[in-house]
Amino acid sequence: MQLPVVFLAAIVSAVTFVNGNKERYSRYHVNSNNDDSTERRFKPKPRIALPEIPVYSGDYDDNDDDVNDNTDETSECKLKVECKHRKGERGERGFPGPRGVRGPRGMTGPPGLVGLHGFPGPKGEAGVPGNCGSTVFFLAVLDTDLGPLNGTMLKYTSVFYNSHSAYESQKGKFTVPESGVYLLNIAVTAQTGKTAAVELFKSGEEEDELVLTVFGTSLPYLSTSSNNIYLSLFEDQVLYLIARRGMQSYFNGRHTVFSGHLIGRAE
């Protein structure tokens, strides 16, 4: 019986000691003012000042004597301090790197706008004098009325211009004095109430060639027909006119004309 009494006395003493210091030894207390329920209110423990711990800014190395001396051998962990979001000082500018490999050629861009007109340039030097103009020309006219004629060579007896004496009025032929391009004009006037026509021929290697035909009709009144032609002729070729074959031609003098001149020399 003595043992239970001793235990009971110890319990009472502990309860009395705790109740006198419950603010210090208890994390909570019971609110006795609330009859229906018991509410636990937690109170923070008082903070205990910790001793300062030396901070090592570098990496730890097991071979570093200074670090090992200041480190508790019984400690099971190491403290590592790392600063984030802190920008360091800007370093010096490095040397330029080597030039890279040239890339492929790009696509051609759109054409640009047309630029403004420039100022006129200086006047150039005078060129070499050119060749003289045409020196070959002739103009021949019938001096009397003729007809009826059929296939007869016409002889223009009135000659007004005849350089190089190229037109022979006695034969009615024009002999080309110089190779080149010639402009020829043929005008035909028939007698009143009549018709007339001429044919132009040029000599060839084997036979003469018909070049063109000009018709003239004076019905009911006097009228004139003409035609022009460009011919490339060689030196010593012959041109002549004849009254058209197969018809009767009546020519009016002074209005039937045969003329021509050189417009370009052969190169």
Secondary structure by P-SEA (a helix, b strand, c coil): caaaaaaaaaaaaaaaaaaaccccccccccccccccbbbbbbbbccbbbbcbbbbbccccccccaaaaaaccccccbbbbbbbccccccccccccccccccccccccccccccccccccccccccccccccccccccbbbbbccccccccbbbbbbccccccccccccccccccccccccbbbbbbbbbbcccbbbbbbbbbbcccbbbbcbbbbbbcccccccccccccccccccccccccccccbbbbbbccccccccccccccc
